[in-house]
Amino acid sequence: MSASRPLLFLDVDGTLIPFGTPPAAPPDMPRNHTRVHDRPDDAHPLLHRVEPEHGRLLSALPCELVWATTWMSDANDVLAPLLGLPALPVVDWADSDEDGALHWKTRGLVEWAQGRPFVWVDDEISPADRVWVSAQHHGPALLHRVDPRRGLTERDFTVIRDWLVEQV
């Protein structure tokens, strides 16, 4: 890890794979057209919702990308190629006790960051997580909640990019 760049902890489900209705295919796309990111029937049923362009946008951010997902190393095997990303570090989740409204990832991400500035992009961030990180993390942090129906949007990338630029 490069200690000079902020971290970006990246969730998958609801963030890179939106749960809402995907946009319709362009009208001129043939019905039997296979998109670059189509997968076999035994793959994750929502992988077709991954937007390959997000890989380029994520790579352009001034940060170190880290998978923060229950996909663990599968994110490198399945999602990184779809997004054109190299293998990324993966947060290894320790068994954690539920802490009321605090998300089960929160403590582990603060431990991983070790005081470095970080962005956490997830669809399950709550006000309790923000309060806890503010009190426990000794560096700047942006906890950015994504709408799980839409996943990452242009607006999300703008907010994240603007925050990261202020940190470097």
LINJOCOR-V498555 format. One record per residue. N is the residue number from 1. RES is the residue in one small letter. NEAR is the number of other C-alpha atoms within 12 Angstrom. Layout:
n: <N,N>
res: <RES,RES>
near: <NEAR,NEAR>
This chain:
n: <1,2,3,4,5,6,7,8,9,10,11,12,13,14,15,16,17,18,19,20,21,22,23,24,25,26,27,28,29,30,31,32,33,34,35,36,37,38,39,40,41,42,43,44,45,46,47,48,49,50,51,52,53,54,55,56,57,58,59,60,61,62,63,64,65,66,67,68,69,70,71,72,73,74,75,76,77,78,79,80,81,82,83,84,85,86,87,88,89,90,91,92,93,94,95,96,97,98,99,100,101,102,103,104,105,106,107,108,109,110,111,112,113,114,115,116,117,118,119,120,121,122,123,124,125,126,127,128,129,130,131,132,133,134,135,136,137,138,139,140,141,142,143,144,145,146,147,148,149,150,151,152,153,154,155,156,157,158,159,160,161,162,163,164,165,166,167,168>
res: <m,s,a,s,r,p,l,l,f,l,d,v,d,g,t,l,i,p,f,g,t,p,p,a,a,p,p,d,m,p,r,n,h,t,r,v,h,d,r,p,d,d,a,h,p,l,l,h,r,v,e,p,e,h,g,r,l,l,s,a,l,p,c,e,l,v,w,a,t,t,w,m,s,d,a,n,d,v,l,a,p,l,l,g,l,p,a,l,p,v,v,d,w,a,d,s,d,e,d,g,a,l,h,w,k,t,r,g,l,v,e,w,a,q,g,r,p,f,v,w,v,d,d,e,i,s,p,a,d,r,v,w,v,s,a,q,h,h,g,p,a,l,l,h,r,v,d,p,r,r,g,l,t,e,r,d,f,t,v,i,r,d,w,l,v,e,q,v>
near: <17,15,16,16,23,35,44,40,39,46,38,41,35,30,36,42,38,29,25,20,16,19,16,12,16,11,9,9,11,10,11,9,13,13,20,18,24,23,20,15,10,9,15,21,16,25,32,30,37,38,34,26,24,30,26,18,24,37,24,19,28,27,33,32,35,37,41,39,36,20,24,26,22,21,32,25,20,27,39,36,25,29,31,24,27,22,24,32,26,30,30,20,23,16,10,16,15,12,14,12,18,22,28,25,38,41,29,28,42,37,21,30,35,22,23,29,36,43,45,46,42,37,31,30,30,24,17,20,32,27,19,25,34,22,16,21,27,17,21,27,36,35,39,34,32,33,24,26,21,26,35,39,28,17,16,29,31,18,22,36,27,18,27,28,20,19,23,19>
